[in-house]
């Protein structure tokens, strides 16, 4: 490892933010690391405004939805120079380099994802180089898996080896521009970055600053791996904290409500626990509802809200944790100005015993404070032909998008997740974030083989059927994603602010002509007048897609 010393800014980033950002302290490695582990930060519109952008290997034939053949073209990789899914090829110090990302002006890379080049052979031999502010010498250089799988330059969990991928969430800021190159034909790749307004003060990444930030890097890693510590610390320092709880047996159609303390405050911890998970569909038919200041802000089945999907599927993340004893915890900060109520609704046919507890703390409301929202959408059947885009959410107003949980029912063995995310912000004609595959969006790769459980502070595959649940072992050359799969992703430095609107579509792209089931829980913050197309859907929540025929009678572990 060697460690030597294009998209225009969205017109909707107003000049007021330029002058404001100039008055603030500079964006640095350390300021971004502090922001990453500050849950209060995502509950406010960014003080230093930005728009999230992405440089990826999406197929450049995708130009407009009016041309379905191009829009759903799925060759998102580079195998030769003729596939121009990169910026250009150039010569640097006598060597050939493929430019995969180039940005001019102030910004910060907040997420980097790259897969194994061969689905059966770990790693890659590609050298990656980061050039900043027009320099002819790279500030970061090395094997991109060695650098970004949590065992090299960037420590775990700020970087880690996901399922057949390397993923980094370490912030890499730059003041005047950034260029990233690879030493060979780039395969699949995604660089997600913040685009700041001109005039924003940013201190460019240097190895000296990186080494000086080592204590904060270590502290951040420990915080991300101990997500309850910050909540507990705030509780010990607060005089105004309230903890409320309620237990009830809910018959079919019943609701239990827990009113919260009056006045300006914020929910900091919310836990739901059900006594019986023998029916996995209970996590879809039991719904969390929250009203804040007279507005319904949350309506979402608990499995989709907490990231568990269909059934109880334990995992630990930065914002949510699900435990094997049935406890589901949310650490999203949810401010309100006057009043709020948390409710649990049983839409199922059978009674459920539920324990609900909510921790409320003080909040300083200002003009950047936002309400937390969570909504749900489900559809069955979803045909895979003709190819189409399936809408997660369309929001209007000012807000910040912070995550989602996708549960898929796949009726066949062949892989379902080739579809790309397409995210339009503030009325864009073409999405500023165009992905390379559904599994890539959720930070893993080679999805037909990557059916194992995995977890990380910001993403997880909390559930996926595996061969051993069908009482047979896979062969090395086989793939099988038959049944239900649940993928979840939450955001810290890669949140998506929007001033007027946000639309997130996921391409439906299976290798098989079949009918799938899709359901998504989305999480975002917004002003009091921010709206979305996600509304309460009791009938939809009751319609859980059926098990595929091939999985019926496969035993108690089949789901």
TARA-V268691 format. One record per backbone hydrogen bond with DSSP energy under -0.5 kcal/mol. CO is the residue of the C=O (numbers start at 1). NH is the residue of the N-H. Records with the same first field share a line. If there is no record, write none. Layout:
CO=NH + NH
This chain:
2=141
6=8
10=13
12=14
14=17 + 18
15=19
16=20
17=21
18=22
19=23
20=23 + 24
21=24 + 201
27=203
28=32
29=33
30=34
31=35
32=36
33=37
35=38
37=39
38=41 + 42
39=42 + 43
40=43
41=44
43=370
47=49
49=197
51=195
53=193
54=56
55=191
59=62
61=63
64=67
66=68
67=70 + 71
68=72
70=73
74=76
77=79
80=83
82=84
83=85
88=99
90=92 + 97
92=95
95=92
97=90 + 99
98=100 + 182
99=87 + 88
101=180
103=178
106=196
107=174
108=194
109=172
111=192
112=168
113=190
114=166
118=121
121=118
123=117
126=144
127=183
128=142
129=131 + 181
130=139 + 140
131=179
132=135
140=130
141=2
142=128
143=147
144=148
145=149
147=154
148=160
149=161
150=156
153=155
154=152
155=158 + 159
158=169 + 170
160=162 + 167
162=164 + 165
163=445
164=116
165=162
166=114
167=160
168=112
172=109
173=205
174=107
176=105
177=133
178=103
179=131
180=100 + 101
181=129
182=98
186=78
189=57
190=113
191=55
192=110 + 111
193=53
194=108 + 196
195=51
197=200
200=202
201=27
202=204
206=210
207=211
208=212
209=213
211=214
213=217
214=218
215=219
216=220
217=221
218=222
219=223
220=224
221=225
222=226
223=226
226=229
227=231
228=232
229=233
230=234
231=235
232=236
233=237
234=238
235=238
242=360
244=358
246=356
248=250 + 354
249=251
250=352
251=254
254=346
256=344
258=342
265=336
266=361
267=334
269=359
270=330
271=357
272=328
273=355
278=280
279=282
280=283 + 311
281=284 + 285
282=286
283=303
285=287 + 347
286=302
287=345
288=300
289=343
290=297 + 298
291=341
292=295
295=292 + 297
297=374
298=290
300=288
301=305
302=306
303=307 + 308 + 309
309=311
311=313
315=322
319=331
320=317
321=329
322=315
323=326
326=274
327=323
328=272
329=321
330=270
334=267
336=265
338=263
339=293
340=260
341=291
342=258
343=289
344=256
345=287 + 347
346=253
352=250 + 354
353=275
354=248
355=273
356=246
357=271
358=244 + 360
359=268 + 269
360=242
361=266
363=365
366=369
368=45
370=335
371=526
373=524
374=299
375=522
377=520
379=518
381=383
382=516
388=508
389=391
390=506
393=504
394=533
395=502
396=531
398=527
399=498
400=525
401=496
402=491
403=523
404=489
405=521
406=487
407=519
408=410 + 485
409=411 + 517
410=483
413=481
415=511
416=509
417=438 + 439
420=507
421=435
422=424 + 505
423=432 + 433
424=503
425=428
432=54
433=423
437=441
438=442
439=444
440=443
446=449 + 450
448=480
449=451
454=461
456=459
457=318 + 319
458=490
459=456
460=462 + 488
461=454
463=486
466=469
467=470 + 472
468=471
475=478
483=410
484=465
485=408
486=462 + 463
487=406
488=460
489=404
492=495
495=497
496=401
498=399
500=397
501=426
502=395
503=424 + 505
504=392 + 393
505=422
506=390
507=509
508=388
509=418
512=514
514=384 + 516
516=381 + 382
517=409
518=379
519=407
520=377
521=405
522=375
523=402 + 403
524=373
525=400
526=371
527=530
531=396
533=535
537=541
538=542
539=543
540=543
542=544
548=551 + 552
549=552
551=554
555=558
556=559
